[in-house]
Structures are given as C-alpha cells and as structure tokens.
Amino acid sequence: MAERETASPPTPGGPGRTSVGAAARLTEALDAAIGSIGTTLDETTTCRELTAFLARHPGGAATVALTPATGEDAVPDPAAPSAPAPAGPGAAQTLTVPLAVDRERPLGTVTLARTAPPYTDDDLTVLRQAVRLAARHIRHARRLAATEDTALHLQRALVAEPGRPHPNLEIAGRYLPAGPRTLVGGDWFETVRLHFGRSLLVVGDVMGHGLDAAVDMNAYRSALREVAATDLPPHRVLRHLDAVVAQDGARRPATCLLVRVDPGRGTATFASAGHLPPAVFGADGSAELVDLPVGPPLGTGVGGYDPATRPLAEGDTLLLFTDGLVERRGEDIDVSLARLAGLRLPPDPGPERVVDEVLDRLDAHRAEDDVAVLAARVRGRPAS
C-alpha cells in the first residue's frame, strides 16, 4: 500500500543554519506533527496524515509504502534517513526513510522528493520524528487489531459451542460483535441439561470489551457449568456463582439471566443478576416482557437473588438477550424495551424465526454494543 502527497515547499534556511527563529519553527513543526499524525487507529489514515504532513514539512512529494505485518526483529538504526541523492540544477532530490520505531523491523518505507531548496538539518529532524511518530501509531493499530482478532475468534468459538439442552427444546442463538472494528465484548449464552427433562438457559454480559472481557466471560461460563450441575434452583445458582466470583478480585462484574425450563410442567423459572428481562413471543407473534425481580450483578458478593415462575403456553418462544440488542445512545431503557415488546412477528414464529426477525427489525447488526441472543421453545408432542 502506498500513500502520496504533494505540496509547494516552504522556504527553510540553508543546510546546518540555526537561529532562534529556526528553533521556534522547528518546535512548531514538531508540535504540528504530534497533532496531525495518528488521530485514529486506522493505519491507512495514519499513512495519509503522514504524507500530508511531510508534503508541507519539508515540502515536495511524499510517499509511504507499507509492508505486511511481520515480526519485530532488530535492524540497524532504521529511523536514520538516507543521505539526499545528489541533484543537479532542476533535478529532484530524494530521501528514503524506513518506517520504524527505534530498532524494530520497519513497517514500510517513506520516500520524499523535491527540486529545491536543499534539505536542511531541521528538515531531517522533522522528517525523522514524524516518521517515528507514524510508525508508533501504525504498530499500535496493528497490535490492537491482532488482539481484537484473537478475542473475536475466542468469543465466537466459545459462544458457538453451548451445551446441549434436552431434545424436548428447540433453540437458536446468535452473537454479533459491535462496531466497524468488530470490538468484541463479554456477551455469551449457554444451555445446560438438567435432570427430569429440564434445561437451564443462560445469557450473560461481562462488563467491558477486548480480550480480557472474553477471557472473563469464559471463566464465568465454566463456573456456571460447575454450579448448575448441582441442579439447584436458578436463584441459588446465582448465589453460589456470585460468591465464587467475588472471591477472585481479578474478575470483572457481569450481569446474568437464568431460565430453567420444565417442559413436563409447562413452566419456566427465572432469576436475574442485574440483567434485562427476557421476552416471550406467543404463537400469534405478539411479544411480552417477563416481570421478574432483579438482583445485583455477579461478582459483588452481595447476593439477594429471587426466583419468578410463569407458565409456558404451547407455541411460546422465550427470548433471552444482552443489552446491545435494545439499548440506543441517549434513549431511556424503558423506551428501548418497549420497542422490543411492541414487535409483532408472523404467527408461530419458532426460535430461528424469532432470532432472525428481532435482529433485523431492531437493526442489531449496526448496534453500538455487542449482541447475544438465545431463543427456546418446547417441542410440541405428536398427536396420539
């Protein structure tokens, strides 16, 4: 990849000339570099900012050629510019500088060319500092992108392999990362098979984003599986999970919603740790939010979780979700939840249709936060 800018050259002093005015201009140029290079975490934008700056300081034409991301092996003094190529009257002078920080492997090269006046020591100082500044930002952007890519793959791998509920449940789940940089977060869902044909449905949201949030999400998920295996009621599962996580001060707090579905009794029992309420879509496609008590997020050690049970009618589809599905910047959460509750889907939607329709109608693919949803419906018994 290459970026090129051209501009009319300034009028510097001759080679090696120094003065109070020249020192002030040098300081001003370096301040301008700091303010105009690396304004985003996008390496293409950083290259454009660098070439635009160098076309004015020290003038002429500037080109940046990036190399693919590689290791950072040591190289001899990569930030030192080559000597200006000799130039006759009217011929262009050229300078080539490795795009690098200190002794790290160059990320590319920067080439400048102009016809006059000759490059000064101040020009070379500005060039050297501007290139190092750009290299730092590009290196940071690449490292951040690599970390986010690792977190995203981890998140998708974990969410894509939930436990298996009993065959008497139909389920569907989705995970959508947030934003143009696919900024991964700690959203997750899970299903746990219990005794007597019952299944535990789980959705959670670890606070924050990035690799640390994804790692903490996996820790919550593992702890939940161990506690849920004891077949305790959902609110007692939350109590135990809260106590376990509170002992580990390194874990971030998280919200969590548990739903124990009992197809034999036709009921669902809910318990919430600071999480938004689930919705139930009826066979006619209408939606209703479940009214249930909400305890504090997990990891506080406070406890205080209470259950709520409601019947499940034939054809009802439960929808558990994280806040990214409904929340919108500057909007009251009650308004956001009312938008979900106001949806009317086609009759007898089923889990897959509910997930697809809700994500589409709430424009979740462009949400500002990551989104996890889990839908479930009791399979109808064949007529005798």
N, C-alpha and C positions, 0 to 999 in steps of 0.2 A: 504494500500500500504506500502511496506517495501523496504528499500534500505540497502545493507550491503557491507562493505569493510573490507579487512584485509590487514595488512602490518606488517613488522618487527618493534618492538617497539624501541623508541630511548633510550638513557641512561641518564635519569634525575637524579638529586640528591635525597637524602633521604627525607622523609616527613619533611616539615617545613624548609628545608635548604634554605638559601638565600645568595646571593653574587652578586657582580657587574656583573659577567659573567652570572649568572642565570637571573638577571633582564634584561640583554640585550637579552638573548634567549627568555624570556617571551615576551618582546616587539616585537621581530622578529616574534614570533608565532602569536601574535595578528594581526600584520600587514598582515601576510600571510593569516589569516582568512578573513580579510576585502577584500583582493584582489582576493580570490578564491571562496568565497561563495556568491551566489546571482548575478551571471553575466548575468542572463536572467530573464524574467518574467514568467518562467515556473516552477511550484512548484516541479515537478518530477526532473528536472535538479538541482534545489536547494538542494533537498534531496541527490542526488548523490554527489554533491560537498561537502556537509556537511560530509557525511560518508567517502569520500575520504580524507578529511582533518583530521578527528578525528582518522582515522586509522594510521595516521602518528603522530598526536599530540593529545593525548599522546601515541598512538600505540595500537596494538591489533586489535580487531574486533569491528566494529560499525554498528548498525542497527537503521534505522528510520522507525517508523510505523505511518502513517498519519491517522487521523480520518476525517470523512466527515465534510464539512464546517458547523458550527453551530454558535449560538450567542456567545458573548464575556462576559460571566458572570465572576464575580470576584472569584478568588480562592486564598488560602493562599500561598504566596511565591512560585509560580510554577517553577521558574528558579533555585531553590536550588537543587543540586544533592543529591540523597540519599547517605547514608554512604556506602563505599565499603563493599560488603559482605565479612565476614571472609573467609580466604582461607588458607588451609594447604599447605605444600610443593608440588609444581607441580600443584596445583589446580588453576582454573581460578578465578580472581576477577571480579565482575560485578558492574556496575554503571548504574542507571536508572535516566533519567532527563526528566521532562515534556518539550515538545517543545512549548515554550510560551514566551510572552513578558510581563514583569512585572506581573500585577495581572490579566491578561486576561485568558480566558479559554484556556487550552492547545490545540494546533493543532495536537498533537500526542505525542509520546514518543521517546526518544533516549536511546539506550542501548549500553554500552561498556563492553567488556570483554577482559582480558589478564591474562597471568600467572605470569609475572614478568617484571620489578620490580614493587613495590607497587606504587599506585598513590600518587603524591606529591601535596602540596598546589598549586604550579604553574600549575600542570596538571588540577586541578579542576577549576582554574581561566580561563585557556584557554577553557576548556570544556564549562563553564558557558557562556562565551562571544560568543563563536562560535554558541552555540545553540540559544542564544537570537538573534544574527545576522540573522541566517537562519529563525527563526520564524518571524522576521520583514519582510523579503523578501517574505516569503510564504503568510503572511497576506496581504501584499500589492498586490501580484499577485491575490489573491482571491477577494479582493475588486475591483481591476481593472476589473477582469473577470465579476464580478457581474454588474458593471457599464456598461461595453460594452454589456452584455446580455440585460440589460434594454434598452439601446439605440437602439440595433438592433431590439428588439421587437416593440419599439415605431416607428422606421423608417419603418419597414415592415407593421405595422398596418396603418400608415398614407399613405404610397405610395400605399398600396393595395386597398384603398378606394378613388380613384379620383372621381371628379364629373362626371356626365353623359352627354356626348355630345348628339347632336340630332341624332335620328335614321338614318339620311342620311349619317353618318360617321361610318366606321369600324375602330376600334382602337385596339392596342395591346401595352402593356408596360411591362417592366421588371426592377427590381432593384437587383443589385449584390453587396454585401459588399466586401471589399478588404482584401486580405491577409489571412494568416493562422489563425490569431486571429479574423477574421471577424470584422475588425476595421471599425465601422460604421462611415459614414460621413454625410454631409448635402445635398446630392443629392436628387432630388424629381421631380415628374412630376404631371400634373394636367390637367383636361379638364373642361371648363365652358360653359354651354349652354347659348347662346345669342338670341336676337330677330331675326325674319325673317329667321329661319333655319340655322343661322350661329353658329359656335362653336369656342371657344378660346382654343388653345393648348399651354401648358406651360411646360418648363423644366428649372430647376434652380439648383444652386450649391452654398451652403453656405460654406465659407472658413473654413477649419479645420475639425477635427474629434471628435468623442466622444459624450457624452450625451448633452453637451452644443450646439454642432452643430445641433443635431437632434431637440432640443427644438427651436433653432432659425429658423430652417427650417419650423417648424410648424407655427411660428409667421409670417414668410414671406407668407406662404401659406394662412393663414387666412386673412391677409391684402390684398393679391391679390384678393381673392374672393370678398371682400367688394368693392374694387376699380373696378374690372371687371364688377360687377353688374350694374354699371352706363352706360355700353355699349359704353365707349369711344374707340377711335381707339387704337391699341396696343402701339404706341409710347407715347400717352398721359397717358395710364395706367401705363407705366413705370415711367413717370414723377411724377405722383401722388404717386406711391409706393416708389420711391426714396425719395421724400420729407417726407413721413410718417416715413420711417425707419430712415432717417437722424436725426429726432427729438429725437429718442431713442438711445442714445450713447452706450447702452449696447449691441446692436445687431451687429453681425459680418457682414462685407460686403458680398455680394453674386452676382454671375452672374445670368442672367435670359434671356430666349428667349421666345417671344410670337409669335404665329401664329394664325391669325384669318382666318378661312376657310369659304368661302362663296360658297356652292355648287350651289346655283341658278345662280350665275355669273361665276362659274368656276374659281375662283381666290383665292389666299392666300396672306395675307398681314402680313409682318414680322416686328419685332422690337427687337433689341438686346441690352442688358446691359452687355457688356463685355463678351458675350458668343460666343462659337464656332458656325460657320454657320451650318444650317441643310443640309441634303441631300435629293434629290428626286430620287427615283427609278422608271424608266419608265416601261411601260408594257412589254418591251423587256428584262428587268432585268438589264439594264445599270444604272449607278449612275451619279449624277451631284450635285456638291456643289452649294448652293444658294449664290450669291454675294449680300451682303447687308451691309449697314453702321452699325458700332458698336460703341455704346456709353459707358460711364464709368460704372463700377459695381454699383449695388444698394447700398444705404447707404452712399454715398459720399455727396449727396446734390447738386452735380454739374449739373445734368440733361444733356440735349443735346442728346435726342434720336430722330431718324428719321425713317420713315417707308419705306418699299420697298414692291412692289406688283408684283406678277408674275402670269401668268395663270397656271391652273392645267389641264393637259390633262386627258382624260379618261384612267383610269388604273394607273395613277401616285400615288405613295405612299410616303408620307412625313416621314422623319426620323429625330426626334429631339433627342439629346444625350448630356451627360455630358462628360467632357474631359477624364475621366478614360477609356472610350471606345477606344480612339485612341492614347493618349499620351504614349510614351515609354521613359524610362530614357535615357538621353543623346542624344535624337533624336530631330531634328528640327520639330516644329509643322506642318510646311508645308509638310514635308515628311510624317508625320503621317496622315494628312488629305488626301494626295494623295493616300495613301494605301486604305482608305475607298472609295474614288472616283473611284479607279481602280477595285473595285469588280464588277463581272458580275454574277447576280443571274439567276435562271431559269425564263423563261417568265411568266408574270402575277403572280408575287410572292404574293402580298397581305400583309397586316400588320403583321400577325402572322409569315408568312414565312420570311419576311424581318428581323424581330427581331431575329428569331432563326438563320438564316443564317449569319447575321452580327456578332452576339455574338460569334458564332462558328468560323467563318473564321478569326476574329480578336483576337481570344483566350482571350476573355473578362473575362472568368471565372478565369483566373490567372492574371488579371490586378493588378497593384500596387496601384490603387486608386479605390474607389467605382464607380459603373457604373449605370446610369439610362438612359433608352431609351424609347421613345414613338413614335409609328408609327401610321399613319392615312391615310385612303383612302376614297374618296367619293364613296358611294354605287351607282352602275350603275342602271339606271332606266330601268324597264322591258319594253321590246319592245311592242308597241301598236298593 
